[in-house]
Amino acid sequence: MNWEQKIEQLAARARDERPPRVDVASGVLGILAAGQPVPSGVAERLWIWLAAGASAVAVPAAIAAFVLYTRSVQPLSEIVEAIAWAS
């Protein structure tokens, strides 16, 4: 039996397998009904602080970019306006 036949045989066996039945709805509904928040882990806290830091940097950067854009567009628009009236 060559490797292609082995793979086909494994694929056929895998298609015949059925996944186990898992019911997580009752557990989730129980947590939601209890109203007790699940404590966040260290990794989740890290992502929260990382997102807060990124937001704290992004807002001033966006404001600075907007100010720089409005200052740099004004001379260009004056040149375009002068050329448009010349023709």
N, C-alpha and C positions, 0 to 999 in steps of 0.2 A: 504494500500500500504506500503510495507516494504522499508527499506533503499536501498536495491539493485535495486528495481524497480525505485525508485526515481533517483538514480544515472544513471541508463540506460536511463531514460527519459531525464535527463539533458544532457547526452552525445549525445543523438539523436538530441536534440535542438541545441547543440553546433555545431554538424556536419552540420546542415542546415544553420547556420549563415555564412554570407559572410563578409570578412574584407572590411573596407572602402577603396575606391580608393584614394591613396595619390600620388601626383606628386611633388617630391622634386627636380627633375632634373633641372627644369628651375631656381629655386633659387640657386642651387649649381653652375650651369653654369654662372649665373649672377655674383656671387661672384668671380668666377675664371676669368671671362672676365674683371671685374672691376680692377683686379690686386691689390686690397687693402687687405692686410692681416687682418685676424680676430684677434683682440687682445686676447692674452692668459690670462686665468683667474689665480687666486691665486693657485688653485690646480695644474694646469699645470706647473706653475713656480716652485712649490714645487717639483714636479717630475723631472723637468729638473735639479734643483740644487742637488737633491738626486742622480741622475744618474751621474752627474759630480763629486760629492764627492766620489761615489763608484768607478768610474774610476780612480780618483786620488789616491785612496788607493790600487786598484787592480794592477796597473802597477808596483809600487815599490815592492809589495808583490810577484808578479810573477818573477821579477828580482831577488829578494832575494832567492826565492825558487829554481830558476835555478842555482844560484851560490852555494847554499848549496848542491844541488843535485850533481853538478859536483865535488865538494870537497869531498863529502862522497862516491862517486862511485869509485874514484881512488884507495883507499886502498883495497876495495873489489875486484876490477878487478885485482889488483896485486896478491891477494891471489888465486883467481880463475886461473890466468895464471900460478902461481907456481904449483898448484895442477894438472893442465892439463899437464904440461911438466913432472911431476914426474911419471906419469903412462906410 
